Amino acid sequence: MSEFTEISNASLQTPERSALTLASRLLVFNALCFTLIYLTTNWLAAAHQVSQHLMLTADASIPLIPWMIIPYSSSLVLFVFIFYHCGTQQQCRQYSLQIFTATHLAGMCFLLMPLRQQHAAVLPEGWLGYAFQSLYLMDQRYNQLPSLHVAYALIFWFHLRTAMRTVAAWLLLNAGIGLLIASTLFTHQHHLADVIAGAALGCLCIWRCKPHDAPPVAAYYRIAAAWLAALALYCQNLWLLLLAAATLPCLLLVARAYARGDRHFLHKHQGQHPVWVRLLYAPYLAGYRLSWLLQRYLLQPSIRIQQITPLLAIGPRLRSAEISQLHPAGVIIDLSAELPEHPALCGPLVAATKRYLHYPLLDILPPNPQQMQELAALTLPLLKAGTPVYLHCAMGFHRCRHIARYLTSHL
């Protein structure tokens, strides 16, 4: 056991992120998603010289009102502000998911149904002309339906409305959001159909994205599945279509498992996955294994066995060269559902002597109180009896640290 790295209880702590840190991380994440998707779909539409449009007769009579660029530009300020305005981490995560969902669904529409703005790009006189010039440099005349400005505006309204304590404040909020929505038309950035579709998208995101404590992993897998289908339809490539057909069921099943909190969905038994699971979930398991290999290579030596108490150690799923560091009479408790255990640690002989125990937990999500209590009931008797325990997840960063912190508080 001398090769273990000892760590203190202080370094074991995995405190919840502060509201400011969480807001900043989610802001950067959503800003990167928006930038990547919006610029890419704009570039693709320009490269294909898209000319289709949904301009109605009524759109032709809508005048350009130069000062409307001011409420139009306020969208960026509100986009950033509301991440820090949210009163709780639940609300911040909800806002992030609403923005994330709107951005990605709109991006898929921009990809599959590219449209072009039909109003000419006009530069007004005076300082407002410089504002329009900056707008035209960053935003080409594509990415029309649905209007993300309108979808975002409704999401902004949803999160600001509870802070309006007076009738005057309520009226001011509604007028401001109304101007923001109207500005998409009077700056000639969108047509009426885009505004209607954007409003529908915003309402959908508000309705479907509820407050939540943990990262919305199920939503991320659903969005990934939707993007794969959209890209396959866009490219019309046989191999990509076959890849989508093979991968979509896997991604949707993983999303369903996370939505239900089903930690047994991979049916891991005695450290290994059944053949049918390896076939059905092949893309997910292969991607996870690749991620494990890359992180083990890139993040060394931070991924290692760490001694918490004289009898309790935590860490990653081990490689062959690391197994000799374990106590020969110790018990391995495997929290990873996604990775097969090393055969030397979970073979029939080991299973017969109960030296290998498996309690799967879903990655990324923190364990709930019931799961921690059940693991404590499994682990504490071993520790109190003087049996060394190696508790591991995939990387040793999250799941096993949560459990180890709970165990040490009950020793």
N, C-alpha and C positions, 0 to 999 in steps of 0.2 A: 504493500500500500504506500510505500515511500515515494512512488512516482506520481502520486496524485498531487494536484494543486490544491492547497487549502485556501478556502475563502471564508471571509467573516460573514456574520449574519447581516451586516450592513450592506455588503455587496450582493447578498442574496435577494435583497428587496427588489420587487418589480412594481413600484407604485404606479397608480393610474396617472396618465399624463395630465398635466395641468390644463385648464381650459384654454389658456393662451397658447400653449404648445400644440394642443390638438387643433385649435383653430388655424394656426399657422401651417401645420402639416397638411390639413385638408384644403386650405386655400391654394397652396403650391400644387398639390395633386390635381385639383380641378382646373387651375390655370394652365397646367401643362396639357391636360386632356383637351381643353378647349383649343389651345394654340395648335396642337398637333392635328386635331381633326379639322378645324375650320380652315387652316391654311392648306392642308392637303386636298380637301374636297374643292376648295377654290381653285387651286392649281390644276387639278384634274379637269374641272369644267372649262377653264381657260385653254388648257392644252387641246381639248376636243372642240373648242370653239362652239360651245353650246349656244343655241339660239332659241330653244323652246321657252315659252313663257305662259303665264296664266293671267295676263293683264286683261281686266274687264273694261267695259265701256266707261264705267264710273271712274276708273283709275285715271283715265286720260284727262279728266277735269280737275284732278287734285293739284293745287298749285304748290310750287316750291316756296316754303317759308324759311328763309335762312336762319333766323334766330332759334328755330326748332332744333338746331344742332346742339344747343345747350342741354335741354332735357334728354336728347338722344345720348349725349356723352355721359350723362349722370349714371347710366347703367353700369359703367366700369366702377365708379365710386361705390355704388350700392353693392355690387358683386363682392367687393373686398370688405366693406363695412359690416355686412350682416354676419360674416363668419365670427367677428368679434362682438357683435351685438347679442348673439344668442345667449340666453341666460344660463343654460345648462349644457352639459356635454351631449345629452340626448338630443336637444334641439339643434346643436351644431352638427351632429351626425345626420340628423334628418335633413337639414338644409343642404349639406354636402351631397347626400344621396339624391335629393331632388334635382340639384344642379347637374350632378353627374349623369343622371338618367336622361334629363332633357338634352344635354349636350350630345350624348351618344345616340339617342333616338333621332335627333335632328340630323346628326352626321350621316346616319344611314340613309335618311331621306335625301340629303344632298348628294350622296353617292349614287343612289339608284334612280333618282328623279331630278337631275340637275336642271335648273331653270335660270334664266337671265333676266335681270331688271331691264325694262324697256324705256324708262325715262333716260334722257341724255344726262350725262354727268356735267353739271353746270357749276362754275365757280362764281359765287356771289362777290360783289365788290366789298372792299374793306377788310377788317380783321377776321370776319366770319369766313371770308374766302380762304384764309390760311387754314382754318379749322376743317373746311371741306376738303382742301387739298391733302391734309394729313389723313383724313378719312379715306379718300380715294387711293392713297398710297398703300394703306394697310388692308383695305377691304375692297376687293374687286366686285364686279356687278353680278356675282353669282351667290350661291347659298341662300336661296330665297324662301322656299317653303319647306318647313314652317319657319316663321320668324323667331329666332332664338331670343331676340330683344323682348318680344311680347311674352314668350314663355317665362323668361327670367323675371320680367316685370311682375307677373302674377305671383311668382314664388317670393319675390321681394315683399310684395304686399302682404302675403300670408304671414311672413315672419315679423313684419313691422307693426301689424295691426294691433297686437296685444299691448304695445307700448304707448298707444294713443289714449291718454287719460281724459282728454276733454273733447267736446264736440268740435272745437276749432282745430285741434290736432288731427282728429279723424277726417275732417273735411280737407285739410291741407294734404294729408297722406293720399287720399283718393284723387285729389286734383293733380298731385305730383305724378302718381302712377298713370293717371289718365293722359297727362301730357307726354309721359315717356312712351306710352303705347301709340299715341297719335303721331309722335315725332317720326316714327318709322315710315309713315305715309308722307308727311309734309317735308321730310328731307329727301324724298324719292329714293329711299333705300328698300322699300317693300311695296307690294301690291296688297289689295284687300284680301285676296285669298290667302296670302302668307300670314296676315294678321289673324285671320280666323283660325287657321291651322295652328299658329303659335299659341293662341288662347286655349285651344283644345289640348295641346301638348302640356301647357302649364297646369291646367286643371287635372290632367291625368297624373302628372308627377306629384301634385299636392295630395291627390286622393290615394295613390298607391304607396307613397313613401312615408311611413309612420316613424315616430320617435323610436330610437333603439339605443341600447347600451353598448353593444358589441359591434365590431366591424361588419358591414352587410355583405358577407362573403357570398351568400346565395345570389344576391343581385349582381355581383361581379361575374359570377359564372354564367348567369343568364345573359348578361350583356356580351360576354365573350362568345357565347353560342350564337347570339344574334349577329354579331359582327362577322363570324365565320360564314354564316349563311349569306349575309349581304355581300361579302367579298366573292364568294363562289358564284352568286348570281351576276355580279358585276363583271367578273373576268370571263365567265362562260368557258372555263378551262376544265377539261375532263378530269384531270388529276386532282384539281382543287375541289371539284364537285364530289369526287370519290372520297377525298379526305374529309370534306364536310359531312358526308353521309356516315362515315365511320366515327367521327368525333362528336357530332352533335348529340347523339343519345348519351354518350359518356358525360359531357358537360352538363346536360340537363339533369341527369341522375345525380351528379355531384351537387348541383344547385338544390335539388329536392332534399338531399340528405342534410345539407346545411340548414335549409329552411325548417326542417323538422327536428333538427338536433339529433339526427340518427348517427350515433358514433359507431354503430356496428355495421354500417352499410357495405363495408369491404369484406366482411365475414372472415377476418383473419383468425386462424386457428393454429395453435402451437407455433406461432411465429411466422406462418406462411399464408399466402392467399390461395384459395382454390383456383383451379385452372379456368373455370368459367369467369371468375372475377378478373383474372389476369387478361382474359380476352376482351371482356366487355369494357373494362376500365383501362385498357392498354394505353391510350393517350395520356390519361391522368397519371397513372402509375409511372409511365416512362418519363413524363415531364417532371414529376416529383423526384424521381431517382436522379435525373440530370441536375435538378436544382440542388439536391443533397451533395452530389459529387462536386459541383462548382463551388458551393459554399465551403465545403470541407477543404478545398484547395485554396480558395481565395482568402478565407478568414482564419486560417491557421496563424498563430496558435491559440486564438480566442475560443475555438471549439475544442474542448478538452474535458477530461474527467475532472470534476471538482469535488473536493471533500467538504461536506457540510458539518458533520459531526464525526467522531471516531468510527461510527458504524454506518453512516448514511453518506453516499456519494451520488452526484447527479452528473448528467452529461449527454452526449449525442449517441445515436446509434453507432456502435463501434465497428471499426475495421479489424481485419485479422491481426494486424500488428499490435493493436491496443488491448486485445482480450487478456493477454498475460498480466495486465495491470490489475485485474480484478482479483478479489479474494477468492481462493479456490472453494471455500465453503459458503460463499455469499449467494444471495438471491437476486435475480434480475427482474425488475418490474418494468415492463415495456408499455409506454403510453402512446406510442405511435401507431396509428391505424394504417398509414400510407406506405410504410417501408417494411419489407420482410426482415425478420430478425436474422442475425448471422447464424448459420446452421450449427455452429459450435456451441451456441448458447441456448438452443431451443430444440435439440434433437429428442428422440423418444426417451433416452436415458435421463436426460435433464428434466423432461416433463414428468417422468415417473417419480422423480425425487422432489418435485415441486420447487425446483430451483429457478424455473422460468415461469413468471406470471404475466398475464397480459390484461391490461385495463385500457382499452382504446379511448382516446380523447380527440375531438376534432381540432385540427390545426388552426391557429390564429385566434379562435374563440377562447376566452378564459373559462376555466372549469367552473361549474355552478356549485353552490354549497353542498348539494346532495352528493355530487361526484367527489368532492374533497373529503366529505365524511366517510364515504365508502372506501376511498383509498386509504384514509387514516385507519379505518378498521382492518384493512388488509396489511398495512405496513407497520403500525405502531407495535402490535404484538411481536413481530419479528425483531424490531429494534430493542424492545424491552427484554427479549429473551437472549440478547447478545449476538443476533445474527446480522452479519454485514448485508447491506442492501444497496444495489446500484439501480437508481431510478433514472430512466432515460426516455426522451422523446426523439424527435428527428435530429435536432441541432443542439438541444440542451439550453435553449434560450428562453422559452416561454412556459410550456406546459409543465415540465418537471420543476421549474423554479417556483411556479405558483403552488404546486403540491408540496415542495420541500419547505417553503415558507410556512405553510399551514401545519406541516408535521412538526417543525421545530417549535412552533408556538404551543404545541400540545405534549411535548416531551417532558 
